[in-house]
Amino acid sequence: MSDHRAPVDRKTRFIGKSICRLVAVAPWAWPAISGAVGRFFDHAAAGWDERTAAGSPAHLAALAAGLDALELRPEKVLDLGCGTGAGTLFLAREFPTASIRGLDLSAEMIGKAQAKIGLDPDARVSFRAGDAAKLPFGEDSFDLVAQVNMPIFFGQITRVLRPGGGLIIATSQGERTPFSTPERLVRQKLAAHGFGQVRTGAAGEGTWVAAKLKDPDE
Ligand SMILES: C[S@@+](CC[C@H](N)C(=O)[O-])C[C@H]1O[C@@H](n2cnc3c(N)ncnc32)[C@H](O)[C@@H]1O
């Protein structure tokens, strides 16, 4: 897979960043824009991997570095805003016995992701369309939640992550990533939602934040 990325225009970057800030500080406002965001990514799904180099080492470098920092051996993993599944499949390779779920708002993106795995009789890796603002999973369902280039729904992540579980928020191009949330805001929200052991770093052009949900029993 080539790591050449098509440039993103300033307007798209501005809109993406504004959406990320809005979701972080006022997640209740998300339903007003979710339909438009879903339609945007439905249109963007065709040719996504070619335009963004989604499966390339450069695109996934920050996710990989965040995983190294967390030092977890999760059994249940969720990739939020999985798009065409590049990060989900990377996580499946990293954790060969874990069950891995990829979720995305866009049914078109999920179709592209699903086509990469075909029929998986064990259902170790599976994809489904859904909204990270109202995750279709119960409390404490996951040991690890990861997301690459995606707005952060802190409340929902906290609900589905088990105490002691890990979170990785990665971008593929740091501040140039349209869907990226300022690190200061991320740190603030992580603290407010009960996360600790917050670490940050850069890898390639990307950035990562890794944290663990505090376990009151420890
Ligand atoms: C910039 S793309 C990144 C896709 C993939 N993670 C990657 O790195 O190639 C953002 C993705 O997040 C999805 N998304 C945006 N808001 C979402 C939400 N509330 N719930 C689930 N997915 C969402 C979009 O449909 C899109 O596929």
The ligand as an SDF file (V2000), in Angstrom:
LIG
                    3D

 27 29  0  0  0  0  0  0  0  0999 V2000
  -11.5910   10.5720    8.8830 C   0  0  0  0  0  0  0  0  0  0  0  0
  -12.4380    9.0610    8.8290 S   0  0  0  0  0  0  0  0  0  0  0  0
  -11.2770    7.9280    9.5460 C   0  0  0  0  0  0  0  0  0  0  0  0
  -11.5680    6.4960    9.1780 C   0  0  0  0  0  0  0  0  0  0  0  0
  -10.5280    5.5000    9.6730 C   0  0  0  0  0  0  0  0  0  0  0  0
  -10.4190    5.4850   11.1010 N   0  0  0  0  0  0  0  0  0  0  0  0
   -9.1980    5.7910    9.0470 C   0  0  0  0  0  0  0  0  0  0  0  0
   -8.2750    6.1870    9.7460 O   0  0  0  0  0  0  0  0  0  0  0  0
   -9.0820    5.5960    7.8380 O   0  0  0  0  0  0  0  0  0  0  0  0
  -13.6130    9.2680   10.1110 C   0  0  0  0  0  0  0  0  0  0  0  0
  -14.6180    8.1410   10.1730 C   0  0  0  0  0  0  0  0  0  0  0  0
  -15.3800    8.3150   11.3580 O   0  0  0  0  0  0  0  0  0  0  0  0
  -16.7100    8.0080   11.0560 C   0  0  0  0  0  0  0  0  0  0  0  0
  -17.5510    8.6910   12.0530 N   0  0  0  0  0  0  0  0  0  0  0  0
  -17.7380   10.0110   12.2260 C   0  0  0  0  0  0  0  0  0  0  0  0
  -18.5670   10.2330   13.2580 N   0  0  0  0  0  0  0  0  0  0  0  0
  -18.9130    9.0180   13.7390 C   0  0  0  0  0  0  0  0  0  0  0  0
  -19.7560    8.5790   14.7930 C   0  0  0  0  0  0  0  0  0  0  0  0
  -20.4410    9.4240   15.5610 N   0  0  0  0  0  0  0  0  0  0  0  0
  -19.8650    7.2540   15.0070 N   0  0  0  0  0  0  0  0  0  0  0  0
  -19.1980    6.3560   14.2570 C   0  0  0  0  0  0  0  0  0  0  0  0
  -18.3940    6.7220   13.2340 N   0  0  0  0  0  0  0  0  0  0  0  0
  -18.2520    8.0410   12.9770 C   0  0  0  0  0  0  0  0  0  0  0  0
  -16.9270    8.4620    9.6280 C   0  0  0  0  0  0  0  0  0  0  0  0
  -18.0200    7.8420    9.0210 O   0  0  0  0  0  0  0  0  0  0  0  0
  -15.5840    8.0960    9.0070 C   0  0  0  0  0  0  0  0  0  0  0  0
  -15.5870    6.8220    8.4340 O   0  0  0  0  0  0  0  0  0  0  0  0
  1  2  1  0
  2  3  1  0
  2 10  1  0
  3  4  1  0
  4  5  1  0
  5  6  1  0
  5  7  1  0
  7  8  2  0
  7  9  1  0
 10 11  1  0
 11 12  1  0
 11 26  1  0
 12 13  1  0
 13 14  1  0
 13 24  1  0
 14 15  1  0
 14 23  1  0
 15 16  2  0
 16 17  1  0
 17 18  1  0
 17 23  2  0
 18 19  1  0
 18 20  2  0
 20 21  1  0
 21 22  2  0
 22 23  1  0
 24 25  1  0
 24 26  1  0
 26 27  1  0
M  CHG  2   2   1   9  -1
M  END
$$$$
